Amino acid sequence: MRWVFLGIGLLTAAFVSVMGVRGTISERRPLMVLPDMDFQPRYNAQAPSPFFRDGRAMRTPTAGTIAFGGDDYDSDAGSPRQNPDFLQADSRYYLGKEGAASVTRIPVKVDLALLKRGRERYDIYCAICHGATGSGKGLMTEYGLVGVASITDTIHRLLPDGDYFNVITNGKGRMMPLAPQIKVSDRWAIVAYIRALMRSQNAALDDVPPALRGELKP
């Protein structure tokens, strides 16, 4: 029995010794049983290449090439349009900032179409945590998620629109960034709809058109 325990001890020590060096830095390729396609012949950016006559791996785009594409910039082959999302020169629109400060108002036209789009995107990405009315009591709070912000309370109503855009883009606290899932125009649509939620949850009688006030229940 003593030899059995000794053998187990030696095997444990050997295992710990081998696994203990897994975090060391090495320039050698790691040992992999099934490398799949992790390691392939390729060129790095700006690398030389003897394959091409000019000796460069990176190729010059064909003359007349124009960068275009994206959901909002559909076009046919005869009239391509440049996609300004590639440049992002307008910091108010793409960053929600003017200098170091957040923009106070949405830098796009707010109309019914924008609000409908914002509601659709909000219901997909935001309502699960913040709730359909923005109260912070979404479905996830029924499964243990706590501390979800009520985005219609007094404190949040005072925040500039750019702050909401920034949180959607980069996340905050336990909220993950949503920029990879939500394009810029839809982020502003969500901000517009959040403002509509705030108005609806904190409305006064004066906000209702006089012709419709009679339809309100006492």
SVG drawing of the C-alpha trace seen along z (x, -y; Angstrom):
<svg xmlns="http://www.w3.org/2000/svg" viewBox="-64 -72 75 74">
<polyline fill="none" stroke="black" stroke-width="0.4" points="0.0,0.0 2.9,-2.3 4.1,-2.0 0.7,-2.8 0.6,-6.1 4.2,-6.8 3.3,-6.2 0.3,-8.5 2.5,-11.2 5.1,-11.0 2.5,-11.2 0.9,-14.2 4.2,-16.0 5.0,-15.2 1.6,-16.6 2.0,-19.7 5.5,-20.3 4.4,-20.0 1.3,-22.1 3.1,-24.7 5.1,-25.9 2.1,-26.5 2.1,-30.2 5.7,-30.8 6.5,-33.0 8.1,-31.2 8.6,-32.0 8.0,-28.4 4.8,-27.2 2.6,-25.4 2.0,-21.7 -1.4,-21.1 -3.0,-17.7 -5.5,-19.2 -4.1,-22.5 -7.1,-22.8 -6.3,-26.0 -4.7,-28.0 -1.4,-28.2 -1.4,-29.0 1.1,-30.5 0.4,-34.2 2.0,-37.6 2.0,-40.4 1.0,-43.9 3.8,-45.8 5.8,-42.5 7.9,-41.8 6.9,-39.1 9.0,-37.5 5.9,-36.3 4.9,-39.7 7.1,-41.7 7.2,-44.8 8.3,-42.7 5.3,-43.8 2.8,-41.5 0.1,-44.2 -1.5,-45.0 -2.7,-48.3 -6.5,-48.5 -7.6,-48.4 -7.8,-51.9 -11.3,-53.4 -12.0,-51.4 -14.5,-53.1 -15.3,-52.0 -19.0,-51.6 -21.5,-49.4 -23.6,-49.1 -27.3,-48.9 -27.9,-52.6 -25.8,-52.9 -27.3,-50.4 -26.5,-51.2 -26.2,-49.5 -22.9,-48.9 -23.4,-52.0 -23.7,-54.5 -21.7,-53.5 -21.7,-55.9 -19.0,-56.3 -19.9,-55.1 -19.1,-57.9 -19.0,-55.3 -15.4,-54.5 -14.3,-58.1 -16.2,-59.0 -15.2,-62.6 -18.3,-63.9 -17.6,-63.3 -21.1,-64.5 -22.7,-61.7 -20.2,-58.9 -18.9,-59.6 -21.8,-61.5 -19.2,-64.2 -18.3,-67.7 -14.8,-68.1 -14.6,-66.4 -18.2,-67.1 -21.2,-64.9 -23.7,-66.4 -26.8,-67.5 -29.2,-66.9 -29.5,-64.1 -27.6,-65.2 -30.2,-63.6 -33.7,-64.5 -36.2,-63.0 -39.4,-61.9 -41.9,-59.1 -39.9,-56.7 -36.8,-57.2 -38.9,-56.5 -40.4,-53.3 -37.0,-52.1 -35.7,-53.0 -38.6,-51.1 -37.8,-48.0 -34.1,-48.1 -34.8,-48.9 -37.2,-45.9 -34.4,-43.7 -31.4,-44.8 -32.5,-46.8 -35.9,-45.7 -34.6,-42.4 -32.8,-44.2 -34.3,-47.7 -37.9,-46.6 -40.4,-47.7 -41.0,-51.0 -37.4,-51.7 -38.2,-51.0 -35.2,-48.7 -37.5,-45.7 -36.8,-43.6 -37.1,-39.9 -33.5,-39.3 -34.3,-40.8 -36.6,-37.8 -33.6,-35.5 -31.3,-37.2 -30.0,-40.3 -30.0,-43.2 -29.0,-46.8 -30.4,-47.5 -30.9,-51.3 -34.3,-52.9 -33.6,-55.0 -36.8,-57.1 -36.1,-58.4 -35.2,-62.1 -31.5,-61.6 -31.3,-59.9 -33.7,-62.5 -31.1,-65.1 -28.3,-63.3 -27.4,-64.6 -28.2,-62.5 -24.5,-61.9 -24.2,-60.0 -26.8,-57.5 -25.1,-57.0 -21.8,-56.5 -23.2,-53.9 -24.8,-52.0 -21.5,-52.1 -19.0,-51.3 -21.1,-49.8 -21.1,-50.8 -20.7,-48.7 -22.0,-45.2 -23.6,-46.3 -21.5,-45.2 -20.7,-47.4 -23.3,-47.0 -21.4,-48.8 -20.6,-45.5 -24.3,-44.7 -26.0,-48.1 -24.9,-50.4 -24.6,-54.1 -27.9,-55.2 -29.8,-52.7 -28.0,-53.8 -29.4,-57.3 -32.8,-55.8 -32.7,-54.0 -31.7,-57.3 -34.7,-59.0 -37.0,-56.3 -35.5,-56.4 -36.5,-60.1 -40.0,-59.1 -40.1,-56.6 -39.1,-59.3 -41.8,-61.6 -44.4,-58.9 -43.5,-57.8 -43.4,-61.4 -46.1,-63.1 -48.4,-65.8 -51.9,-66.7 -50.5,-69.7 -48.6,-67.2 -51.9,-65.8 -53.5,-67.7 -56.7,-69.4 -58.8,-67.4 -57.7,-64.1 -57.9,-64.9 -61.4,-63.8 -60.3,-60.2 -58.2,-60.0 -59.5,-57.9 -60.0,-59.8"/>
</svg>
